[in-house]
Amino acid sequence: MSETRTIRVEMMTRVEGEGALHICLREGQVAEVQLRIFEPPRLFEALLRSRPLEDVPDITARICGICPVAYQMTSVHALESALGITLSPEIRRLRRLLYCGEWIESHALHIHFLHAPDFLGYDSGIEMAADYRNEVNRGLQLKKHGNRLLEVLGGRAIHPINVAVGGFYRTPRRDELAALIPDFEWGLQAAIETVRWVAGFQFPDFNRPYEMIALVHPEEYPFNEGVIKSSAGRTITMHDFEREFEEVHVAHSTALQSVRTAGRTSYLVGPLARINLAREQLDPVARRLADEIGFAHPCRNPYQAIIARALELVHAYSEALTILRDYQPFQPPRAHYTYQAGTGCWATEAPRGLIFHNYQVDELGKVQKTNIVPPTSQNQMQIEDDLRVLVSGILNDSDAEIARKCEKLVRSYDPCISCSTHFLKVHRKEI
């Protein structure tokens, strides 16, 4: 009789959403690894059908409370592609500023409260605060800066309401943005300190041969625009995304998993992929820091994604400061457009990685069809592949220790589980 050993984490902690781990060992080998996403699907793609395209940014923002801007930005760019809208340079810069705010609040939260406790031996950020009060306070302040920027530019910190197809409903006054400059100057220095802090963590020796996927742009660090690049050397246009990548269903998850169409293989999106593919476009301050701390290029250690996030935190503060200092109000706040039937698709870079939207609209401006591919759906199969390799090397550890190490690896991806759920099983019974 074969010996079977099952390790379960019924509810993962310090991740956004509800998920579990199931690991089955048989005859001293890894037989099964499942990242079980059981959170109920919310069916946003169906909710958008037949709605006016102007409703899309506000509805997609509700997919996530941590990264609503990513859903808004991707949706408006895709719809603008369908309608043939050309954006002004001023609107482009304000959109990048809004994205800076989201990256700041999201990265600060994950670094200080969700992932750092793993490296320092604590079960939570609250427990960690007893010994790392200054660092925890710094994380809270940085997150507050990001939320405040979203309030000023987006209308509110959670699920912003000022993003519109063609631009914004309202542009901020100069004094509104200028008032943020002192906090962001402090924040840039605090972000630099954060990089040096996390660079001193002890990282497991765990390197993986990832195919990394991210947007690249010849002049900018990737936020809203560019082409999709693979570390394997392939360049992919927005329109080719659904030919190059495919979502598949697995029985243990309410989230679809993305694979490369050719070979059905997993791939990696997120800060590590961006840093590896677009390091030269990082702000000079962040680039010098990466060299100072000896951050490998390319880096293939998923645990060191916390360093990549910290470097992006520096970039976001630096770019935000440049835009805040140079900002001059402009009119109109959004581009004029007329309805036309068409299809538009786009990808942007959410804090957790590449996010893709595709919309089909009719001549009345109503949404006919939608496809949304979140970052965590794209990383889910890669996470499971990583877990198989990890567990194979720690089989002699106790069940509790294996579970702890697996959770730590999953948290290095900063998975946004609620974002990823959109599959629904339907059982039909003939009567």
C-alpha positions, 0 to 999 in steps of 0.5 A: 500500500502506498504511503500518502501524506496530505498537507492542507492550509484551509485558509491562507492569511495575508493575501487578498481574498479567500484561498487554500492550499492542498498538497498530496505526497505519495511514496515520498514524491509530490503527487498533487499541488493545488492552490484552491481558489474557492471564493465565489465568482462575481461575474463582472464580464456578464454584468457589463453586457448591454451596458453603456460603455461609459459605465465600464470604468466605474463597474470594473473598479469594483473588481478590486479595492486595492487595485481599482485603477488597474481595472479602470485604466485597462478598460478605458484604454481598450474602449478608446482603442475600439472608438479610435480615440487619441489622448492628449499628452496631458491626459496621459501624464495624469493617468500615469500619476493616478497609477503611481498612487495605486502602486504606492498604496498597494506596494507599501501595504504588501511590503510592510504588512503582508510579506515582511512578517514572513522574513522576520518571523512574525505571524502578522504585521500587527505582531511585528509592530511591537519590534518594528514600530518605525517600519510599520509606521512608515508603511502606514504613512506610505499607503496613506500617501497613495490613498490621498493621491487617489482621492485628489485625482480619482475622486476617492481612495477606494474605487475612484469615480473620476476616470472616464473614457477619453480622460477624466470627468474633472481635472484637479486644480494646481493647488490640490496637487501641489499640496501633496508635494511635501508628503511625496518628498518625504515618501521618496526618502522613506521608499529609498529606506524601504529598499535598503531594509528589504534588501537585508532580508535573508532569502531562500536559495530558490531560482526558477527558469521563468518565462517573464511577461510584461509591458515594455515601452522605449521611454517609460517604465511600464504603466499604461502603454507599450508592447507585451514582451517575453523574456524568451525574446518574443514581442506580442501586440495587444491584439495578439494577446488572446492568441498567445495566451489562453485561459483554462479551467481547473476543477479546484479553482473558481479562477481560470488559469492562463497558459501560453497557447504554445506548449500549455506552459505557465509564465510569470507576470508582476514586479519581478518580470517588469524589473527584468524586462524594463530595468533601463526605464526605471527612474535613475534613483531606483536604478542606482539603488538596484546597483547599490544593493546588488540586485541581480539582473535578471533576478529569478528568485520569487522571494526577491519580488519584495525588493522589486516592489520596493524599487518600484515604490521608489520609481512611483514616488519619483515619477509622481513628484515630477508630474506634481511639480510640473502640473498645469491645469488643462481643458478639456478634461477628456477627448470627444468621441462618437460611437461606432461598432468595434472591438478594442483590447489593451493591457496595462500593468497592475501592481501584481502584473499584466492585466488584459481587457477586450471589449466589443461595442455596438454602434449605440455605445453598448458593450456586447462582449467582454474578456478580463484576464487578471494578473493572479489568474495568469500567475496561478499555474506558475505558483503551483509549478513553484510549489511543486519544486519547493515541496520536493526539496523540503519533504523531510520537514514537518507538515506545519513547516511545509505549510508555512514555507508554501504560504511564504512562497505564495505571498511573494506573488501578492495574489489578489484572489478576489480579482481572479474569480470569474468561473462558474460551474453550471449543472443542468438537469433535464426534467 
